[in-house]
Amino acid sequence: MNKKLITVKEIVNKFNITFQTVNHYTNLGLLSVVTKKGNVRLYGETEVRERLAQITRLVSEGYSLGLIRKKLVGLRSI
């Protein structure tokens, strides 16, 4: 399976969120780094798109990021 990898800068530009938001979501475990090349983190584009859609939906429903983390991180095997 060949997945397209994108950088934090590409996430910021493509999905209209801030660098700090990407870092925060990564630190919370809401976004997963696929690999690193030097000091550059690479994420799977499809996973980022799907996860940001889930986060946006749950935030609009009133869930806190802590609850979203419990809900979404529990869905994938770590």
N, CA, C and O atoms as a Maestro MAE file, in Angstrom:
{
 s_m_m2io_version
 :::
 2.0.0
}

f_m_ct {
 s_m_title
 :::
 protein
 m_atom[312] {
  # First column is atom index #
  i_m_mmod_type
  r_m_x_coord
  r_m_y_coord
  r_m_z_coord
  i_m_residue_number
  s_m_chain_name
  s_m_pdb_residue_name
  s_m_pdb_atom_name
  i_m_atomic_number
  :::
  1 25 0.852 -1.192 0.000 1 A "MET " " N  " 7
  2 3 0.000 0.000 0.000 1 A "MET " " CA " 6
  3 2 0.885 1.238 0.000 1 A "MET " " C  " 6
  4 15 1.752 1.389 0.860 1 A "MET " " O  " 8
  5 25 0.667 2.106 -0.949 2 A "ASN " " N  " 7
  6 3 1.471 3.301 -1.098 2 A "ASN " " CA " 6
  7 2 0.672 4.503 -0.603 2 A "ASN " " C  " 6
  8 15 -0.275 4.941 -1.258 2 A "ASN " " O  " 8
  9 25 1.057 5.031 0.555 3 A "LYS " " N  " 7
  10 3 0.313 6.173 1.075 3 A "LYS " " CA " 6
  11 2 1.113 7.447 0.907 3 A "LYS " " C  " 6
  12 15 2.335 7.462 1.053 3 A "LYS " " O  " 8
  13 25 0.401 8.507 0.598 4 A "LYS " " N  " 7
  14 3 1.045 9.809 0.415 4 A "LYS " " CA " 6
  15 2 1.356 10.398 1.784 4 A "LYS " " C  " 6
  16 15 0.493 10.477 2.658 4 A "LYS " " O  " 8
  17 25 2.597 10.804 1.948 5 A "LEU " " N  " 7
  18 3 3.028 11.412 3.202 5 A "LEU " " CA " 6
  19 2 3.105 12.921 3.023 5 A "LEU " " C  " 6
  20 15 3.518 13.419 1.976 5 A "LEU " " O  " 8
  21 25 2.701 13.635 4.065 6 A "ILE " " N  " 7
  22 3 2.734 15.095 4.020 6 A "ILE " " CA " 6
  23 2 3.403 15.627 5.275 6 A "ILE " " C  " 6
  24 15 3.404 14.983 6.324 6 A "ILE " " O  " 8
  25 25 3.971 16.819 5.143 7 A "THR " " N  " 7
  26 3 4.656 17.475 6.250 7 A "THR " " CA " 6
  27 2 3.669 18.320 7.056 7 A "THR " " C  " 6
  28 15 2.521 18.522 6.659 7 A "THR " " O  " 8
  29 25 4.151 18.802 8.193 8 A "VAL " " N  " 7
  30 3 3.325 19.697 9.014 8 A "VAL " " CA " 6
  31 2 2.948 20.937 8.214 8 A "VAL " " C  " 6
  32 15 1.809 21.400 8.277 8 A "VAL " " O  " 8
  33 25 3.903 21.473 7.464 9 A "LYS " " N  " 7
  34 3 3.631 22.672 6.660 9 A "LYS " " CA " 6
  35 2 2.510 22.417 5.653 9 A "LYS " " C  " 6
  36 15 1.650 23.273 5.446 9 A "LYS " " O  " 8
  37 25 2.522 21.244 5.032 10 A "GLU " " N  " 7
  38 3 1.472 20.902 4.080 10 A "GLU " " CA " 6
  39 2 0.119 20.728 4.779 10 A "GLU " " C  " 6
  40 15 -0.918 21.106 4.233 10 A "GLU " " O  " 8
  41 25 0.132 20.160 5.979 11 A "ILE " " N  " 7
  42 3 -1.117 20.025 6.757 11 A "ILE " " CA " 6
  43 2 -1.682 21.405 7.060 11 A "ILE " " C  " 6
  44 15 -2.877 21.646 6.888 11 A "ILE " " O  " 8
  45 25 -0.823 22.306 7.510 12 A "VAL " " N  " 7
  46 3 -1.246 23.673 7.843 12 A "VAL " " CA " 6
  47 2 -1.898 24.343 6.640 12 A "VAL " " C  " 6
  48 15 -2.961 24.951 6.761 12 A "VAL " " O  " 8
  49 25 -1.263 24.229 5.488 13 A "ASN " " N  " 7
  50 3 -1.777 24.879 4.281 13 A "ASN " " CA " 6
  51 2 -3.022 24.197 3.725 13 A "ASN " " C  " 6
  52 15 -3.971 24.868 3.321 13 A "ASN " " O  " 8
  53 25 -3.021 22.882 3.704 14 A "LYS " " N  " 7
  54 3 -4.109 22.129 3.078 14 A "LYS " " CA " 6
  55 2 -5.388 22.111 3.924 14 A "LYS " " C  " 6
  56 15 -6.494 22.169 3.385 14 A "LYS " " O  " 8
  57 25 -5.231 22.030 5.247 15 A "PHE " " N  " 7
  58 3 -6.396 21.863 6.116 15 A "PHE " " CA " 6
  59 2 -6.720 23.107 6.934 15 A "PHE " " C  " 6
  60 15 -7.620 23.089 7.773 15 A "PHE " " O  " 8
  61 25 -5.976 24.197 6.684 16 A "ASN " " N  " 7
  62 3 -6.260 25.491 7.306 16 A "ASN " " CA " 6
  63 2 -6.296 25.427 8.831 16 A "ASN " " C  " 6
  64 15 -7.208 25.958 9.465 16 A "ASN " " O  " 8
  65 25 -5.290 24.767 9.411 17 A "ILE " " N  " 7
  66 3 -5.116 24.779 10.862 17 A "ILE " " CA " 6
  67 2 -3.713 25.292 11.144 17 A "ILE " " C  " 6
  68 15 -2.877 25.356 10.243 17 A "ILE " " O  " 8
  69 25 -3.456 25.655 12.390 18 A "THR " " N  " 7
  70 3 -2.158 26.234 12.729 18 A "THR " " CA " 6
  71 2 -1.124 25.153 13.026 18 A "THR " " C  " 6
  72 15 -1.458 24.005 13.321 18 A "THR " " O  " 8
  73 25 0.130 25.555 12.940 19 A "PHE " " N  " 7
  74 3 1.242 24.684 13.297 19 A "PHE " " CA " 6
  75 2 1.091 24.210 14.739 19 A "PHE " " C  " 6
  76 15 1.336 23.044 15.049 19 A "PHE " " O  " 8
  77 25 0.683 25.130 15.618 20 A "GLN " " N  " 7
  78 3 0.505 24.800 17.029 20 A "GLN " " CA " 6
  79 2 -0.587 23.744 17.216 20 A "GLN " " C  " 6
  80 15 -0.468 22.874 18.078 20 A "GLN " " O  " 8
  81 25 -1.642 23.819 16.418 21 A "THR " " N  " 7
  82 3 -2.716 22.832 16.502 21 A "THR " " CA " 6
  83 2 -2.211 21.457 16.091 21 A "THR " " C  " 6
  84 15 -2.526 20.463 16.744 21 A "THR " " O  " 8
  85 25 -1.437 21.390 15.024 22 A "VAL " " N  " 7
  86 3 -0.864 20.107 14.591 22 A "VAL " " CA " 6
  87 2 0.014 19.543 15.704 22 A "VAL " " C  " 6
  88 15 -0.086 18.361 16.033 22 A "VAL " " O  " 8
  89 25 0.874 20.379 16.285 23 A "ASN " " N  " 7
  90 3 1.727 19.929 17.383 23 A "ASN " " CA " 6
  91 2 0.906 19.444 18.565 23 A "ASN " " C  " 6
  92 15 1.196 18.396 19.142 23 A "ASN " " O  " 8
  93 25 -0.112 20.199 18.922 24 A "HIS " " N  " 7
  94 3 -0.952 19.845 20.065 24 A "HIS " " CA " 6
  95 2 -1.657 18.507 19.823 24 A "HIS " " C  " 6
  96 15 -1.655 17.636 20.692 24 A "HIS " " O  " 8
  97 25 -2.249 18.350 18.660 25 A "TYR " " N  " 7
  98 3 -2.931 17.099 18.321 25 A "TYR " " CA " 6
  99 2 -1.952 15.928 18.286 25 A "TYR " " C  " 6
  100 15 -2.296 14.818 18.692 25 A "TYR " " O  " 8
  101 25 -0.731 16.172 17.802 26 A "THR " " N  " 7
  102 3 0.292 15.124 17.784 26 A "THR " " CA " 6
  103 2 0.680 14.750 19.207 26 A "THR " " C  " 6
  104 15 0.783 13.567 19.532 26 A "THR " " O  " 8
  105 25 0.896 15.747 20.057 27 A "ASN " " N  " 7
  106 3 1.273 15.493 21.448 27 A "ASN " " CA " 6
  107 2 0.182 14.758 22.213 27 A "ASN " " C  " 6
  108 15 0.478 13.951 23.094 27 A "ASN " " O  " 8
  109 25 -1.074 15.029 21.884 28 A "LEU " " N  " 7
  110 3 -2.192 14.335 22.534 28 A "LEU " " CA " 6
  111 2 -2.401 12.930 21.985 28 A "LEU " " C  " 6
  112 15 -3.124 12.129 22.579 28 A "LEU " " O  " 8
  113 25 -1.775 12.632 20.862 29 A "GLY " " N  " 7
  114 3 -1.964 11.327 20.240 29 A "GLY " " CA " 6
  115 2 -3.114 11.290 19.254 29 A "GLY " " C  " 6
  116 15 -3.503 10.216 18.796 29 A "GLY " " O  " 8
  117 25 -3.663 12.447 18.921 30 A "LEU " " N  " 7
  118 3 -4.773 12.501 17.975 30 A "LEU " " CA " 6
  119 2 -4.297 12.371 16.532 30 A "LEU " " C  " 6
  120 15 -5.029 11.878 15.674 30 A "LEU " " O  " 8
  121 25 -3.071 12.814 16.268 31 A "LEU " " N  " 7
  122 3 -2.448 12.643 14.952 31 A "LEU " " CA " 6
  123 2 -1.172 11.829 15.154 31 A "LEU " " C  " 6
  124 15 -0.435 12.045 16.116 31 A "LEU " " O  " 8
  125 25 -0.920 10.905 14.252 32 A "SER " " N  " 7
  126 3 0.250 10.034 14.380 32 A "SER " " CA " 6
  127 2 1.283 10.333 13.310 32 A "SER " " C  " 6
  128 15 0.969 10.437 12.124 32 A "SER " " O  " 8
  129 25 2.516 10.468 13.755 33 A "VAL " " N  " 7
  130 3 3.635 10.636 12.838 33 A "VAL " " CA " 6
  131 2 3.953 9.260 12.250 33 A "VAL " " C  " 6
  132 15 4.144 8.293 12.988 33 A "VAL " " O  " 8
  133 25 4.008 9.180 10.916 34 A "VAL " " N  " 7
  134 3 4.318 7.918 10.250 34 A "VAL " " CA " 6
  135 2 5.822 7.680 10.283 34 A "VAL " " C  " 6
  136 15 6.277 6.576 10.584 34 A "VAL " " O  " 8
  137 25 6.590 8.719 9.972 35 A "THR " " N  " 7
  138 3 8.047 8.615 9.964 35 A "THR " " CA " 6
  139 2 8.642 9.999 10.084 35 A "THR " " C  " 6
  140 15 7.938 11.003 9.969 35 A "THR " " O  " 8
  141 25 9.930 10.049 10.315 36 A "LYS " " N  " 7
  142 3 10.646 11.328 10.364 36 A "LYS " " CA " 6
  143 2 11.812 11.254 9.399 36 A "LYS " " C  " 6
  144 15 12.487 10.230 9.298 36 A "LYS " " O  " 8
  145 25 12.040 12.338 8.697 37 A "LYS " " N  " 7
  146 3 13.224 12.487 7.851 37 A "LYS " " CA " 6
  147 2 13.988 13.668 8.406 37 A "LYS " " C  " 6
  148 15 13.630 14.821 8.169 37 A "LYS " " O  " 8
  149 25 15.037 13.375 9.142 38 A "GLY " " N  " 7
  150 3 15.771 14.437 9.818 38 A "GLY " " CA " 6
  151 2 14.890 15.046 10.892 38 A "GLY " " C  " 6
  152 15 14.448 14.364 11.816 38 A "GLY " " O  " 8
  153 25 14.646 16.320 10.758 39 A "ASN " " N  " 7
  154 3 13.815 17.034 11.731 39 A "ASN " " CA " 6
  155 2 12.398 17.258 11.216 39 A "ASN " " C  " 6
  156 15 11.643 18.029 11.808 39 A "ASN " " O  " 8
  157 25 12.025 16.591 10.119 40 A "VAL " " N  " 7
  158 3 10.718 16.784 9.488 40 A "VAL " " CA " 6
  159 2 9.825 15.580 9.790 40 A "VAL " " C  " 6
  160 15 10.171 14.439 9.485 40 A "VAL " " O  " 8
  161 25 8.664 15.863 10.398 41 A "ARG " " N  " 7
  162 3 7.691 14.807 10.671 41 A "ARG " " CA " 6
  163 2 6.798 14.613 9.461 41 A "ARG " " C  " 6
  164 15 6.350 15.581 8.847 41 A "ARG " " O  " 8
  165 25 6.540 13.358 9.121 42 A "LEU " " N  " 7
  166 3 5.669 13.043 7.997 42 A "LEU " " CA " 6
  167 2 4.449 12.274 8.493 42 A "LEU " " C  " 6
  168 15 4.557 11.358 9.308 42 A "LEU " " O  " 8
  169 25 3.292 12.671 7.982 43 A "TYR " " N  " 7
  170 3 2.009 12.095 8.358 43 A "TYR " " CA " 6
  171 2 1.352 11.504 7.116 43 A "TYR " " C  " 6
  172 15 1.608 11.955 6.000 43 A "TYR " " O  " 8
  173 25 0.509 10.500 7.308 44 A "GLY " " N  " 7
  174 3 -0.267 9.970 6.197 44 A "GLY " " CA " 6
  175 2 -1.405 10.929 5.870 44 A "GLY " " C  " 6
  176 15 -2.198 11.275 6.745 44 A "GLY " " O  " 8
  177 25 -1.486 11.355 4.623 45 A "GLU " " N  " 7
  178 3 -2.479 12.370 4.248 45 A "GLU " " CA " 6
  179 2 -3.906 11.899 4.489 45 A "GLU " " C  " 6
  180 15 -4.721 12.648 5.028 45 A "GLU " " O  " 8
  181 25 -4.214 10.678 4.099 46 A "THR " " N  " 7
  182 3 -5.575 10.162 4.266 46 A "THR " " CA " 6
  183 2 -5.957 10.087 5.738 46 A "THR " " C  " 6
  184 15 -7.065 10.463 6.121 46 A "THR " " O  " 8
  185 25 -5.023 9.595 6.568 47 A "GLU " " N  " 7
  186 3 -5.292 9.502 8.006 47 A "GLU " " CA " 6
  187 2 -5.516 10.875 8.618 47 A "GLU " " C  " 6
  188 15 -6.399 11.054 9.457 47 A "GLU " " O  " 8
  189 25 -4.706 11.850 8.192 48 A "VAL " " N  " 7
  190 3 -4.856 13.219 8.712 48 A "VAL " " CA " 6
  191 2 -6.219 13.779 8.327 48 A "VAL " " C  " 6
  192 15 -6.923 14.340 9.167 48 A "VAL " " O  " 8
  193 25 -6.591 13.626 7.061 49 A "ARG " " N  " 7
  194 3 -7.887 14.137 6.587 49 A "ARG " " CA " 6
  195 2 -9.038 13.524 7.395 49 A "ARG " " C  " 6
  196 15 -9.925 14.237 7.865 49 A "ARG " " O  " 8
  197 25 -9.013 12.207 7.548 50 A "GLU " " N  " 7
  198 3 -10.089 11.522 8.274 50 A "GLU " " CA " 6
  199 2 -10.111 11.910 9.747 50 A "GLU " " C  " 6
  200 15 -11.173 12.154 10.319 50 A "GLU " " O  " 8
  201 25 -8.935 11.963 10.353 51 A "ARG " " N  " 7
  202 3 -8.865 12.273 11.778 51 A "ARG " " CA " 6
  203 2 -9.299 13.710 12.054 51 A "ARG " " C  " 6
  204 15 -10.016 13.957 13.023 51 A "ARG " " O  " 8
  205 25 -8.879 14.659 11.224 52 A "LEU " " N  " 7
  206 3 -9.302 16.054 11.426 52 A "LEU " " CA " 6
  207 2 -10.811 16.202 11.245 52 A "LEU " " C  " 6
  208 15 -11.440 16.995 11.945 52 A "LEU " " O  " 8
  209 25 -11.397 15.451 10.317 53 A "ALA " " N  " 7
  210 3 -12.856 15.482 10.141 53 A "ALA " " CA " 6
  211 2 -13.544 14.950 11.395 53 A "ALA " " C  " 6
  212 15 -14.543 15.513 11.842 53 A "ALA " " O  " 8
  213 25 -13.011 13.865 11.965 54 A "GLN " " N  " 7
  214 3 -13.594 13.309 13.187 54 A "GLN " " CA " 6
  215 2 -13.472 14.293 14.345 54 A "GLN " " C  " 6
  216 15 -14.433 14.512 15.083 54 A "GLN " " O  " 8
  217 25 -12.292 14.884 14.503 55 A "ILE " " N  " 7
  218 3 -12.065 15.838 15.588 55 A "ILE " " CA " 6
  219 2 -13.002 17.029 15.453 55 A "ILE " " C  " 6
  220 15 -13.617 17.449 16.433 55 A "ILE " " O  " 8
  221 25 -13.117 17.574 14.248 56 A "THR " " N  " 7
  222 3 -13.982 18.729 14.010 56 A "THR " " CA " 6
  223 2 -15.433 18.403 14.353 56 A "THR " " C  " 6
  224 15 -16.125 19.195 14.993 56 A "THR " " O  " 8
  225 25 -15.883 17.231 13.921 57 A "ARG " " N  " 7
  226 3 -17.259 16.823 14.193 57 A "ARG " " CA " 6
  227 2 -17.503 16.693 15.700 57 A "ARG " " C  " 6
  228 15 -18.506 17.184 16.217 57 A "ARG " " O  " 8
  229 25 -16.578 16.030 16.395 58 A "LEU " " N  " 7
  230 3 -16.762 15.809 17.830 58 A "LEU " " CA " 6
  231 2 -16.658 17.107 18.631 58 A "LEU " " C  " 6
  232 15 -17.381 17.283 19.611 58 A "LEU " " O  " 8
  233 25 -15.773 18.012 18.231 59 A "VAL " " N  " 7
  234 3 -15.684 19.311 18.905 59 A "VAL " " CA " 6
  235 2 -16.999 20.070 18.720 59 A "VAL " " C  " 6
  236 15 -17.492 20.694 19.660 59 A "VAL " " O  " 8
  237 25 -17.566 20.021 17.515 60 A "SER " " N  " 7
  238 3 -18.827 20.720 17.263 60 A "SER " " CA " 6
  239 2 -19.979 20.116 18.061 60 A "SER " " C  " 6
  240 15 -20.975 20.789 18.328 60 A "SER " " O  " 8
  241 25 -19.842 18.847 18.439 61 A "GLU " " N  " 7
  242 3 -20.848 18.194 19.281 61 A "GLU " " CA " 6
  243 2 -20.618 18.474 20.762 61 A "GLU " " C  " 6
  244 15 -21.404 18.042 21.605 61 A "GLU " " O  " 8
  245 25 -19.542 19.196 21.082 62 A "GLY " " N  " 7
  246 3 -19.305 19.599 22.461 62 A "GLY " " CA " 6
  247 2 -18.307 18.764 23.240 62 A "GLY " " C  " 6
  248 15 -18.135 18.983 24.439 62 A "GLY " " O  " 8
  249 25 -17.644 17.814 22.595 63 A "TYR " " N  " 7
  250 3 -16.649 16.993 23.289 63 A "TYR " " CA " 6
  251 2 -15.362 17.777 23.500 63 A "TYR " " C  " 6
  252 15 -14.962 18.573 22.650 63 A "TYR " " O  " 8
  253 25 -14.717 17.546 24.639 64 A "SER " " N  " 7
  254 3 -13.404 18.142 24.896 64 A "SER " " CA " 6
  255 2 -12.343 17.300 24.187 64 A "SER " " C  " 6
  256 15 -12.596 16.152 23.821 64 A "SER " " O  " 8
  257 25 -11.153 17.877 23.995 65 A "LEU " " N  " 7
  258 3 -10.082 17.124 23.345 65 A "LEU " " CA " 6
  259 2 -9.684 15.897 24.161 65 A "LEU " " C  " 6
  260 15 -9.302 14.872 23.597 65 A "LEU " " O  " 8
  261 25 -9.773 16.001 25.473 66 A "GLY " " N  " 7
  262 3 -9.473 14.847 26.327 66 A "GLY " " CA " 6
  263 2 -10.419 13.687 26.060 66 A "GLY " " C  " 6
  264 15 -9.985 12.540 25.953 66 A "GLY " " O  " 8
  265 25 -11.713 13.981 25.950 67 A "LEU " " N  " 7
  266 3 -12.688 12.930 25.646 67 A "LEU " " CA " 6
  267 2 -12.536 12.418 24.221 67 A "LEU " " C  " 6
  268 15 -12.697 11.226 23.957 67 A "LEU " " O  " 8
  269 25 -12.225 13.330 23.306 68 A "ILE " " N  " 7
  270 3 -12.009 12.924 21.911 68 A "ILE " " CA " 6
  271 2 -10.819 11.978 21.842 68 A "ILE " " C  " 6
  272 15 -10.855 10.981 21.121 68 A "ILE " " O  " 8
  273 25 -9.770 12.287 22.587 69 A "ARG " " N  " 7
  274 3 -8.588 11.423 22.610 69 A "ARG " " CA " 6
  275 2 -8.965 10.024 23.095 69 A "ARG " " C  " 6
  276 15 -8.585 9.026 22.481 69 A "ARG " " O  " 8
  277 25 -9.705 9.956 24.188 70 A "LYS " " N  " 7
  278 3 -10.117 8.649 24.714 70 A "LYS " " CA " 6
  279 2 -10.957 7.894 23.693 70 A "LYS " " C  " 6
  280 15 -10.801 6.685 23.520 70 A "LYS " " O  " 8
  281 25 -11.841 8.608 23.024 71 A "LYS " " N  " 7
  282 3 -12.735 7.991 22.052 71 A "LYS " " CA " 6
  283 2 -11.981 7.519 20.807 71 A "LYS " " C  " 6
  284 15 -12.194 6.396 20.350 71 A "LYS " " O  " 8
  285 25 -11.107 8.357 20.255 72 A "LEU " " N  " 7
  286 3 -10.433 8.031 18.996 72 A "LEU " " CA " 6
  287 2 -9.214 7.151 19.162 72 A "LEU " " C  " 6
  288 15 -8.981 6.264 18.341 72 A "LEU " " O  " 8
  289 25 -8.434 7.371 20.196 73 A "VAL " " N  " 7
  290 3 -7.233 6.563 20.396 73 A "VAL " " CA " 6
  291 2 -7.634 5.131 20.730 73 A "VAL " " C  " 6
  292 15 -6.914 4.185 20.411 73 A "VAL " " O  " 8
  293 25 -8.772 4.982 21.364 74 A "GLY " " N  " 7
  294 3 -9.270 3.645 21.665 74 A "GLY " " CA " 6
  295 2 -9.685 2.883 20.425 74 A "GLY " " C  " 6
  296 15 -9.797 1.658 20.461 74 A "GLY " " O  " 8
  297 25 -9.917 3.595 19.313 75 A "LEU " " N  " 7
  298 3 -10.357 2.970 18.070 75 A "LEU " " CA " 6
  299 2 -9.221 2.324 17.295 75 A "LEU " " C  " 6
  300 15 -9.457 1.447 16.464 75 A "LEU " " O  " 8
  301 25 -7.995 2.747 17.558 76 A "ARG " " N  " 7
  302 3 -6.876 2.147 16.819 76 A "ARG " " CA " 6
  303 2 -5.953 1.434 17.789 76 A "ARG " " C  " 6
  304 15 -5.891 1.774 18.970 76 A "ARG " " O  " 8
  305 25 -5.263 0.479 17.298 77 A "SER " " N  " 7
  306 3 -4.332 -0.235 18.150 77 A "SER " " CA " 6
  307 2 -3.025 0.531 18.237 77 A "SER " " C  " 6
  308 15 -2.504 1.014 17.232 77 A "SER " " O  " 8
  309 25 -2.512 0.635 19.426 78 A "ILE " " N  " 7
  310 3 -1.280 1.400 19.659 78 A "ILE " " CA " 6
  311 2 -0.149 0.438 19.954 78 A "ILE " " C  " 6
  312 15 0.982 0.867 20.181 78 A "ILE " " O  " 8
  :::
 }
 m_bond[311] {
  # First column is bond index #
  i_m_from
  i_m_to
  i_m_order
  :::
  1 1 2 1
  2 2 3 1
  3 3 4 2
  4 3 5 1
  5 5 6 1
  6 6 7 1
  7 7 8 2
  8 7 9 1
  9 9 10 1
  10 10 11 1
  11 11 12 2
  12 11 13 1
  13 13 14 1
  14 14 15 1
  15 15 16 2
  16 15 17 1
  17 17 18 1
  18 18 19 1
  19 19 20 2
  20 19 21 1
  21 21 22 1
  22 22 23 1
  23 23 24 2
  24 23 25 1
  25 25 26 1
  26 26 27 1
  27 27 28 2
  28 27 29 1
  29 29 30 1
  30 30 31 1
  31 31 32 2
  32 31 33 1
  33 33 34 1
  34 34 35 1
  35 35 36 2
  36 35 37 1
  37 37 38 1
  38 38 39 1
  39 39 40 2
  40 39 41 1
  41 41 42 1
  42 42 43 1
  43 43 44 2
  44 43 45 1
  45 45 46 1
  46 46 47 1
  47 47 48 2
  48 47 49 1
  49 49 50 1
  50 50 51 1
  51 51 52 2
  52 51 53 1
  53 53 54 1
  54 54 55 1
  55 55 56 2
  56 55 57 1
  57 57 58 1
  58 58 59 1
  59 59 60 2
  60 59 61 1
  61 61 62 1
  62 62 63 1
  63 63 64 2
  64 63 65 1
  65 65 66 1
  66 66 67 1
  67 67 68 2
  68 67 69 1
  69 69 70 1
  70 70 71 1
  71 71 72 2
  72 71 73 1
  73 73 74 1
  74 74 75 1
  75 75 76 2
  76 75 77 1
  77 77 78 1
  78 78 79 1
  79 79 80 2
  80 79 81 1
  81 81 82 1
  82 82 83 1
  83 83 84 2
  84 83 85 1
  85 85 86 1
  86 86 87 1
  87 87 88 2
  88 87 89 1
  89 89 90 1
  90 90 91 1
  91 91 92 2
  92 91 93 1
  93 93 94 1
  94 94 95 1
  95 95 96 2
  96 95 97 1
  97 97 98 1
  98 98 99 1
  99 99 100 2
  100 99 101 1
  101 101 102 1
  102 102 103 1
  103 103 104 2
  104 103 105 1
  105 105 106 1
  106 106 107 1
  107 107 108 2
  108 107 109 1
  109 109 110 1
  110 110 111 1
  111 111 112 2
  112 111 113 1
  113 113 114 1
  114 114 115 1
  115 115 116 2
  116 115 117 1
  117 117 118 1
  118 118 119 1
  119 119 120 2
  120 119 121 1
  121 121 122 1
  122 122 123 1
  123 123 124 2
  124 123 125 1
  125 125 126 1
  126 126 127 1
  127 127 128 2
  128 127 129 1
  129 129 130 1
  130 130 131 1
  131 131 132 2
  132 131 133 1
  133 133 134 1
  134 134 135 1
  135 135 136 2
  136 135 137 1
  137 137 138 1
  138 138 139 1
  139 139 140 2
  140 139 141 1
  141 141 142 1
  142 142 143 1
  143 143 144 2
  144 143 145 1
  145 145 146 1
  146 146 147 1
  147 147 148 2
  148 147 149 1
  149 149 150 1
  150 150 151 1
  151 151 152 2
  152 151 153 1
  153 153 154 1
  154 154 155 1
  155 155 156 2
  156 155 157 1
  157 157 158 1
  158 158 159 1
  159 159 160 2
  160 159 161 1
  161 161 162 1
  162 162 163 1
  163 163 164 2
  164 163 165 1
  165 165 166 1
  166 166 167 1
  167 167 168 2
  168 167 169 1
  169 169 170 1
  170 170 171 1
  171 171 172 2
  172 171 173 1
  173 173 174 1
  174 174 175 1
  175 175 176 2
  176 175 177 1
  177 177 178 1
  178 178 179 1
  179 179 180 2
  180 179 181 1
  181 181 182 1
  182 182 183 1
  183 183 184 2
  184 183 185 1
  185 185 186 1
  186 186 187 1
  187 187 188 2
  188 187 189 1
  189 189 190 1
  190 190 191 1
  191 191 192 2
  192 191 193 1
  193 193 194 1
  194 194 195 1
  195 195 196 2
  196 195 197 1
  197 197 198 1
  198 198 199 1
  199 199 200 2
  200 199 201 1
  201 201 202 1
  202 202 203 1
  203 203 204 2
  204 203 205 1
  205 205 206 1
  206 206 207 1
  207 207 208 2
  208 207 209 1
  209 209 210 1
  210 210 211 1
  211 211 212 2
  212 211 213 1
  213 213 214 1
  214 214 215 1
  215 215 216 2
  216 215 217 1
  217 217 218 1
  218 218 219 1
  219 219 220 2
  220 219 221 1
  221 221 222 1
  222 222 223 1
  223 223 224 2
  224 223 225 1
  225 225 226 1
  226 226 227 1
  227 227 228 2
  228 227 229 1
  229 229 230 1
  230 230 231 1
  231 231 232 2
  232 231 233 1
  233 233 234 1
  234 234 235 1
  235 235 236 2
  236 235 237 1
  237 237 238 1
  238 238 239 1
  239 239 240 2
  240 239 241 1
  241 241 242 1
  242 242 243 1
  243 243 244 2
  244 243 245 1
  245 245 246 1
  246 246 247 1
  247 247 248 2
  248 247 249 1
  249 249 250 1
  250 250 251 1
  251 251 252 2
  252 251 253 1
  253 253 254 1
  254 254 255 1
  255 255 256 2
  256 255 257 1
  257 257 258 1
  258 258 259 1
  259 259 260 2
  260 259 261 1
  261 261 262 1
  262 262 263 1
  263 263 264 2
  264 263 265 1
  265 265 266 1
  266 266 267 1
  267 267 268 2
  268 267 269 1
  269 269 270 1
  270 270 271 1
  271 271 272 2
  272 271 273 1
  273 273 274 1
  274 274 275 1
  275 275 276 2
  276 275 277 1
  277 277 278 1
  278 278 279 1
  279 279 280 2
  280 279 281 1
  281 281 282 1
  282 282 283 1
  283 283 284 2
  284 283 285 1
  285 285 286 1
  286 286 287 1
  287 287 288 2
  288 287 289 1
  289 289 290 1
  290 290 291 1
  291 291 292 2
  292 291 293 1
  293 293 294 1
  294 294 295 1
  295 295 296 2
  296 295 297 1
  297 297 298 1
  298 298 299 1
  299 299 300 2
  300 299 301 1
  301 301 302 1
  302 302 303 1
  303 303 304 2
  304 303 305 1
  305 305 306 1
  306 306 307 1
  307 307 308 2
  308 307 309 1
  309 309 310 1
  310 310 311 1
  311 311 312 2
  :::
 }
}
